[in-house]
Every structure is written in structure tokens, then in C-alpha cells.
Amino acid sequence: MNTGFIDHSIEGLSKQVKNFCAKISNYSLDAVDPADVALVKADSKYLEWLITAKKAYITIGEAWTSFGDNSIYGTDEGIDVVQPALPTLEAAPPLVHPGFRNRFSALAADCKKSTNYSEDIGINLGIVAVVTPFNPADGKPVVKHSLHVGHPFFRYFKGNYDGVQIYKNWGDGNGFVKFDKAINPTYTDNSTLPAAGVAVVWQYKFVFLYQDEEVGTTTDVVEVLVTGM
């Protein structure tokens, strides 16, 4: 199954447009204006340079922040400070108008309006996302944890699954035992906490549930340090 697709991340968009520009000349699409292709090719070059420049300035900005803090609050050891270097960048391509993404999206739409357009062309140009069919056996939960009023709190991406089966190791020597099910994408373990001030490690494993069966791959051990309140 395929769906229309424009990447939402800046770097993803840059790669997508670069791929498009490298291949669009291989096709004669009657709804596509060559002038619009030229604009998007200019956008692609400038966007690639912009990303590189932005990364360089972010990196040097962090170095200058550290340098400034040391200059103000550091210890005088009798030597001059050493300033970080300024970024060295290639010359910028010609400036372009705002709206990179909208121009590319409009051009992609024109491609799809063309009489000789096909889905295979769209896939090759990178303007159609190839969606992998859902296979329950491929899943492995990605679980993040924190504490909520001292109790372990978990969040996972549920997707097309019914939920997750949770296994827990209390640290009592019995290893992992089937503990509970989470049907919602968040779950709080409201088990009684240890005595006040006592800290213990509880371990968990999660596996997806689909049609009331455990499927896919079990997570690695998730350890949570809990302390009695």
C-alpha cells in the first residue's frame, strides 16, 4: 500500500528533494512546468547548504557558550584565553524565496496529475511513501519509563496492537512472572511501594498482544528504581 508523502523533518525533506531533482529529468510529465522544476532544484541546493550552516553555527555556539562561561567564571592560570574558531562555510548558493516545502509539495502534485504518471514513477521520485504491511510478528515494544508519585510509569507506542503483556521481576528470587496487561499506551504500576526510605529495583519485560495472543519480540529488561515514600 502506498500513500502521498512529503517528509516532515528538515533533513528528511532535503534528502527527498535531492533525490527528486536527480531523477525528475528521466521522465516527461505533461503537467509539470520546467520552470517549477528549476525553482525546486535551486531550493534543494540552498536547503542542503542551510542545513550544513545551521549545524556549524549550533556547534560553534555551544563552544562559545562554554568559552564565555570559562572566561567569566574560570580560574586565572596566567595564560590568555583561547577563542574557539569561527565556522568555515562554503559560499552560499543563490538565495531563494521562503516556502521550500510548499513548492515541492505543489510540484509533486503536478507530477501525479500528469497523464503518463504511475505509482512506480512516484516511488522512484520519492513522492510516494511505501507502507510496509502490518505483520504482528514483527513487533517489539519501545517502552519509556519514569515515576508518577513514586510508582513506575510506562509509555509505549501501541500502533495496531491490542496492548502489551507485562512481566515483572520483584527481586524476590522468583524471576519474571506474568504481572499485568496494558491496553492503553500508558501504564502505571500501582503495586505497594517498599517501606519508607527503602529503595529496590523492579524489572519489567513487555511483549505485544494481538487478538489476545503474545506476538513479536519481548523487550530487553527495563529496570526501575523505586523508593518507599
Summary of the structure (lengths in Angstrom):
residues: 229
radius of gyration: 26.8
end to end distance: 51.5
largest distance: 74.9
contacts: 577
relative contact order: 0.14
helix: 35%
strand: 25%
